[in-house]
Every structure is written in structure tokens, then in C-alpha cells.
Amino acid sequence: MNFEAAGEKFASARSALRNDPAVWTLGRLPVIGGQVQTVSDLAAIGEEAAGIGVEGVRAIEQFAEIRSQEEGTLPERTMTIFERTDPHFAAIETRLATVDALREEIGDGGLLPPVRSAVRELDDRRETVDELIATYWRARAFAPEFLGFSEPKTYLILAHNNAELLPTGGLVSVYGTMRVEDGRIEDLDFEDAVEFSRNLRLNGDVYVEPPAPLQQYLLKDFTWNLDVSNWSPDFPTSAGDAQRFFELGGGFPVDGVIGINVSTLERLLEVTGPVTVPEFDITVTSDNAFDVTEEHTRVPFEPKGDRKEFVALLADEVLERVLRPSPGMWSPLVDAIQDLGDEKNLLLYSHDPSQQELIREFGWDGEVGASAGDSLMLVDASVNSTKLNVVLEQTVDVEVRLSAAGSARTVVTVDYNNNLAPWVEGRDPELVERLMLGGLYGGYLRLFVPEGSRIVSVRDDRREIGLEEVGEELGLTVFGRFFALPRDTRQRLVFEYIVPTAVGTKSDTWRYKLELSKQPGQQPLPVTLRVVPPEQMEITSTTANGDAHAAVAELELVLDRDWSLEFELSRRS
């Protein structure tokens, strides 16, 4: 084993450093002696690192053995996997404690360049290992409880159609309930959410007043209901609203809520490969998943008998592949699930506070709220019952002008293109009409910005149009505006507002922080961000999601996940 051989070499080197007379003599000299001791400590750290590698390999070997020999699905084997790998991760933590003690002895001062470089590389790798270990123990605490090993768990599944975008992913066209026990899916049932909501509306005793924009542009006199329950971009809030409507319609209490969308399905199909639904004689791929599901689930408020049947059969086939992955699928599947969580195309909510905290640490909670510094979240909603988000193209330009007093004057420009014509070519005209309703997109755009922000103006590409909504939600200020976009046309919306306290000004060095949040279900958006400092200041460093960039004032980003941005500014000399 390479790690074992490396460990032996480091041990041999450390022994030589201790016993070589010449090294012993150098160790007594000023300055040089400290470097010799550091090299000896680094050799000891290398020995421990090799041991960590050995334990990591042994954990992987245990995992591979369980994968090849044990029967049952991956969730059913969860406890066996953890029981076999726990001792190796515990051993890794013990060795890491030794590494940390040696690193503390080395310190940071007075190191020669080659030694300093080695210590810097050690620090970088130590941080990576620490993150991996923390992720393992989080999964160890979360998975058994979530998968029903302590007691059976039941979850409400919200299948969002992000071709008809709403704040946490899209119209809830289908919902499901899933009961798990000891990692086994004991019961999985899907139902038509539109039909469910229709029955709720027909019940004259039930009326829940919708949020004002949803009522004005979509629901009119109908009650707020399950399929449009997710008006809040905060998933815990929308999950609670969905569960409320589920229970109002005769559903039962659940332990948590799972949010998925069409992008979730497409990403999983990239890993599993095409899936056949024999009952419909259809093969579903990542390329045709949207078209095929739309053909068999109809449009909202036109209930048909095959909506839940097709989705249920497709879900069974995909889950079978995901839960029983082939040997070559394990690593891509883990990567895909991590990406889905990071991109907010997989969202989880648990009523158990400890489980919810772990979900938050994974970053799969979809929570929205106030943060230190500046923040911006654009939330689009389709309020005209079309599937036009599948063809809608958007770009975003954000310019932030900081003042000497620490306020920010921000201009957010959003360009929309209703690019329907290319999508229509070659498709069944009847399907196009049912899905796109003539191609008119009715959009409601909201900006979630720091509490206390003040609007200056809202314009389209011709004139001032003003706001329709100003409110406070989730500890943030909300600016909202409806717009209509006919097929094959473009529209521009420009929001200008002031954040009174965007950065502290008490020192000569400022740190402007901006949290730029992605909406669940939204396709990746190109974003241009410019930060303009006051005249007496200049940008000296730029960091995006922890990665250092040159000291630039402009960044080109793809909003496919949340971005944490930090600009350091200093006074000009």
C-alpha cells in the first residue's frame, strides 16, 4: 500500500533526524536549530498523514465490500456502512489531533522559504481533510434518523414543475407521500396536486386568502391551495404552507417535506441513463424528460387521469436505479446529489430541530433570511399558467455604488427574452397551445434586499413604471412588480434602490460583503456584478465563495448556486 510505504519513509526520515550527529549539532545553532526542529515535526506530521491515508483507504475498502456483498438498497445498508467505517474515521480524528499539536509547535514565524512553503501546503490540506471529516459525521448523525432507523418516518414530496416557475421551484403539479423504515421505502404514493387543489376549491367551507399578487394575477376568487403553496422563496415556510394545505384536503401529519423539480429528474437521468416506463412504452432521457412528462401530465386546471399514474411509474423506475446503483454509478450519483443540493434543486425540511440543523449545515434547507452586510435575491413567478420558463432567457446586471458614508446605491437590470419560436419548431401544435397558451408570459418579479432598503425607481426599457409591492418578509425588504411579455419579444426591468448601511466605515479598510442568492428551480442565470467604491477608496482584493480573485471591481458569474462575495477596500494613498 503506497500510504504504508510513505509512512515508513517518514518514520525513517524522522529517526535519521533524531540520531544523525551532524543534524544534532545543527540543532544547537541559533536560527538553524529552529528550522531543523520544524523539519523533524514535518516528518512526524508526514508519518501521521500517511496513517490517515491508510485509514481512509481501509474505510473505502469496507464500503466497497459492503457494496459488493450485502443485499438490499443503498439506504438499507446505511447502518452497516457506518458501523464498518466509524472506527477508521475515529482513528483519523486521533491522528489529526496529533498533527494539530505538532503544527502548533511549528508556529508561523521565522521559517525559511522552503519550510514556510511546506507548512502553507500542510495548512491547506488540513482544512480540506477537516471539511471531509465534518461532512462524514454530519451524514452519520443525519442519515439514520432521516431514513427511519430509530422509528418510521413519513415525508411529503413536492414535485415542482420549474417550467412554470414559482418561488421554491415551480408549480406543484404532483405530490407524493413516502414512508421509510430501517432504510426501506415501505410505501410510496403519488397523487395529482392540481386535482387535489381543485377538490379543495370545490369545498365551499375552505378558503385561505392568497398573497395579494398571487390572488390578483392567478387565483382570482379561488382559495390559496397546494399546487401554488410555495409563494415564499424560503423553503421551510413553503414546506409548512404545503403541509397545511395537504392536511386541509384530508392529508395526515408528516415528519418532513422533500422538494424536487424537473431539473432534479434530468440530473439523475444523466447518471442512471435512459429509463423505460413499460406501461406507456416510453423511454425517458435527460434530454426529453420535460417533453415526455408534459405530454402525459397535461396543463394545470385541466385534470386528466394519467398525471399521477405516469409520474408514479417514472419515479419507481428512477428510484430503482438510484437506490440500487451499479458499481460505476456510485461516485457520479454522490456528486449529482451534492450538486442538486447546492443548486437548490433538492430541498429538505424536517420538523425535528436537530435534523433541520444538520440539513442547514449541508446547505439543503433552502432558507432565506437576513445576513450581515448586503444581500440580493431575485425571485421570479409565472402567474399566467404557462410553461414558458422552459424557453424564457434571462440575464442580470448588478451595479453597486458605495458611498463615503457606507450606503449602497444599487441598480439591478433584468433582461427577459421570450424565445418561444425555436422551441415550437417540430412540436405538436396542440401540445404547444396547451402548454404555452398563445405564448404570453405573465411574470411577477420580486427583489429580496436588506431590511430598510429604499426604492428609488423601477423602469422598463421605455419609462418609469413604479412598484406594485413594498413589504417586509423573512427579515428582508421586498420590492415586487408584474410584467407581461408576449411571445418572441424582450423586456427589461430596472430596479434602483438604496441600502442605508451596506458596509462599516470605522476603519481605513472596508469589507463589503454581498450574499447573492439563487432561486430554487431557476435555470442558471448569467450575472454581471460591478462594485464602484467611493472616490477616496480602491478595491484591494476580491473573494467569491472563498476563492481569491485579483482586485477586480467587476465579476462575471453564473447564478447556479448561492454566491458569497467579499470586496476589500482601502483608502487611496
Stockholm file with secondary structure:
# STOCKHOLM 1.0

chainA/1-573         MNFEAAGEKFASARSALRNDPAVWTLGRLPVIGGQVQTVSDLAAIGEEAAGIGVEGVRAIEQFAEIRSQEEGTLPERTMTIFERTDPHFAAIETRLATVDALREEIGDGGLLPPVRSAVRELDDRRETVDELIATYWRARAFAPEFLGFSEPKTYLILAHNNAELLPTGGLVSVYGTMRVEDGRIEDLDFEDAVEFSRNLRLNGDVYVEPPAPLQQYLLKDFTWNLDVSNWSPDFPTSAGDAQRFFELGGGFPVDGVIGINVSTLERLLEVTGPVTVPEFDITVTSDNAFDVTEEHTRVPFEPKGDRKEFVALLADEVLERVLRPSPGMWSPLVDAIQDLGDEKNLLLYSHDPSQQELIREFGWDGEVGASAGDSLMLVDASVNSTKLNVVLEQTVDVEVRLSAAGSARTVVTVDYNNNLAPWVEGRDPELVERLMLGGLYGGYLRLFVPEGSRIVSVRDDRREIGLEEVGEELGLTVFGRFFALPRDTRQRLVFEYIVPTAVGTKSDTWRYKLELSKQPGQQPLPVTLRVVPPEQMEITSTTANGDAHAAVAELELVLDRDWSLEFELSRRS
#=GR chainA/1-573 SS CHHHHHHHHHHHHHHHHHHCHHHHHHTTSTTHHHHHHHHHHHHHHHHHHHHHHHHHHHHHHHHHHHHHHCCSCTGGGHHHHHHHHHHHHHHHHHHHHHHHHHHHHHCSSSCCHHHHHHHHHHHHHHHHHHHHHHHHHHHHHHHHHHTTSSSCEEEEEEEEETTSCCTTSSEEEEEEEEEEETTEEEEEEEEEHHHHHHHHHHCTTCCCCCCHHHIIIIITTSCCCGGGCCCSSCHHHHHHHHHHHHHHTTCCCCSEEEEEEHHHHHHHHHHHCCEEEGGGTEEECTTTHHHHHHHTTCCTTCCCTTHHHHHHHHHHHHHHHHHSCCGGGHHHHHHHHHHHHHTTSEEEEESSHHHHHHHHHHTCSCCCCCCSSEEEEEEEEECSSCCGGGTEEEEEEEEEEECTTSCEEEEEEEEEEECCHHHHTTSCHHHHHHHHGGGCEEEEEEEEEETTCEEEEEECSSSBCCCSEEEEETTEEEEEEEEEECTTCEEEEEEEEEESCSSCCSSSEEEEEEEEECCTTCCCEEEEEEEECCTTEEEEEEEETTEEECSCSEEEEEESSCEEEEEEEEECC
#=GC SS_cons         CHHHHHHHHHHHHHHHHHHCHHHHHHTTSTTHHHHHHHHHHHHHHHHHHHHHHHHHHHHHHHHHHHHHHCCSCTGGGHHHHHHHHHHHHHHHHHHHHHHHHHHHHHCSSSCCHHHHHHHHHHHHHHHHHHHHHHHHHHHHHHHHHHTTSSSCEEEEEEEEETTSCCTTSSEEEEEEEEEEETTEEEEEEEEEHHHHHHHHHHCTTCCCCCCHHHIIIIITTSCCCGGGCCCSSCHHHHHHHHHHHHHHTTCCCCSEEEEEEHHHHHHHHHHHCCEEEGGGTEEECTTTHHHHHHHTTCCTTCCCTTHHHHHHHHHHHHHHHHHSCCGGGHHHHHHHHHHHHHTTSEEEEESSHHHHHHHHHHTCSCCCCCCSSEEEEEEEEECSSCCGGGTEEEEEEEEEEECTTSCEEEEEEEEEEECCHHHHTTSCHHHHHHHHGGGCEEEEEEEEEETTCEEEEEECSSSBCCCSEEEEETTEEEEEEEEEECTTCEEEEEEEEEESCSSCCSSSEEEEEEEEECCTTCCCEEEEEEEECCTTEEEEEEEETTEEECSCSEEEEEESSCEEEEEEEEECC
//
